[in-house]
Amino acid sequence: GRQLVDAARAAQLRFVQFSFVDLFGVQRAKLVPVARCQELAEDGAGFAGFAAHLDLSPTDGDLLAVPDPSTLTPLPWKPEVGWVACDLELEG
């Protein structure tokens, strides 16, 4: 978590977009203020798996998007926002 926050601050980012791609090739993302990045980087950003079209029901646990800090990239068209790829884990 700390590595992501340090990299985001060094790049002068205000927000980080935690992102993954669902089974239909649609990007799913959560925009997170840098001040909250450490907590979400360690625990994962929660997503409802059924809403992301991952063949899960509402009774299944949340999907946790855990960021890979090495993928942090400032968006050229919005330099105060960084994009980061996430690995998914199923909670529950």
C-alpha positions as CSV (number, residue, x, y, z in Angstrom):
1,G,0.0,0.0,0.0
2,R,2.7,2.4,0.9
3,Q,4.5,1.9,-2.4
4,L,1.4,3.0,-4.4
5,V,0.9,6.1,-2.2
6,D,4.5,7.1,-2.5
7,A,4.5,6.7,-6.2
8,A,1.2,8.6,-6.5
9,R,2.5,11.5,-4.4
10,A,5.8,11.6,-6.3
11,A,3.7,12.0,-9.6
12,Q,1.6,14.7,-7.9
13,L,-1.6,12.7,-8.4
14,R,-4.8,13.6,-6.6
15,F,-6.7,10.4,-7.5
16,V,-5.9,6.8,-8.5
17,Q,-8.3,4.8,-10.7
18,F,-8.3,1.1,-9.5
19,S,-9.2,-0.8,-12.7
20,F,-9.9,-4.3,-14.0
21,V,-11.5,-5.7,-17.2
22,D,-14.6,-7.9,-16.9
23,L,-15.3,-11.0,-19.0
24,F,-16.9,-8.9,-21.8
25,G,-13.8,-6.7,-22.1
26,V,-15.4,-3.7,-20.3
27,Q,-13.2,-1.7,-17.9
28,R,-14.5,-1.5,-14.4
29,A,-13.0,1.1,-12.2
30,K,-13.2,2.9,-8.9
31,L,-11.7,6.4,-8.5
32,V,-9.9,6.7,-5.2
33,P,-8.4,9.9,-3.6
34,V,-4.7,9.4,-2.9
35,A,-5.4,9.9,0.8
36,R,-7.4,6.6,0.8
37,C,-5.1,4.6,-1.4
38,Q,-3.0,2.9,1.2
39,E,-6.1,1.4,2.9
40,L,-7.6,0.2,-0.3
41,A,-4.2,-1.0,-1.7
42,E,-3.8,-3.2,1.3
43,D,-7.3,-4.5,1.6
44,G,-8.5,-4.2,-2.0
45,A,-11.2,-2.0,-3.5
46,G,-14.6,-3.7,-3.3
47,F,-16.8,-4.4,-6.3
48,A,-20.0,-6.4,-6.6
49,G,-19.1,-9.4,-8.7
50,F,-22.7,-9.8,-10.1
51,A,-22.7,-6.2,-11.3
52,A,-19.3,-6.7,-13.1
53,H,-20.8,-9.6,-15.1
54,L,-18.6,-12.2,-13.6
55,D,-21.2,-14.9,-13.2
56,L,-21.7,-14.3,-9.5
57,S,-24.9,-13.8,-7.6
58,P,-25.6,-11.0,-5.1
59,T,-25.1,-13.5,-2.3
60,D,-21.5,-14.2,-3.3
61,G,-18.8,-12.1,-1.6
62,D,-17.4,-8.9,-3.0
63,L,-14.6,-8.9,-5.5
64,L,-11.6,-7.2,-4.2
65,A,-9.5,-5.3,-6.7
66,V,-5.9,-5.3,-5.4
67,P,-3.6,-2.9,-7.3
68,D,-0.3,-3.7,-8.8
69,P,1.8,-0.5,-7.9
70,S,4.2,-1.2,-10.8
71,T,1.4,-0.4,-13.3
72,L,0.6,3.1,-12.0
73,T,0.4,5.5,-15.0
74,P,-0.7,9.1,-15.0
75,L,-3.4,9.7,-17.5
76,P,-2.1,12.0,-20.3
77,W,-5.5,13.8,-20.7
78,K,-6.0,14.2,-16.9
79,P,-2.5,14.3,-15.3
80,E,-3.8,14.6,-11.7
81,V,-5.3,11.1,-12.1
82,G,-3.3,7.8,-12.2
83,W,-4.5,4.5,-13.6
84,V,-3.5,1.2,-11.9
85,A,-4.2,-2.4,-13.0
86,C,-5.7,-4.6,-10.3
87,D,-5.7,-8.3,-9.6
88,L,-9.1,-9.7,-8.4
89,E,-9.7,-11.7,-5.3
90,L,-13.0,-13.1,-4.1
91,E,-13.9,-12.1,-0.6
92,G,-15.9,-14.7,1.4
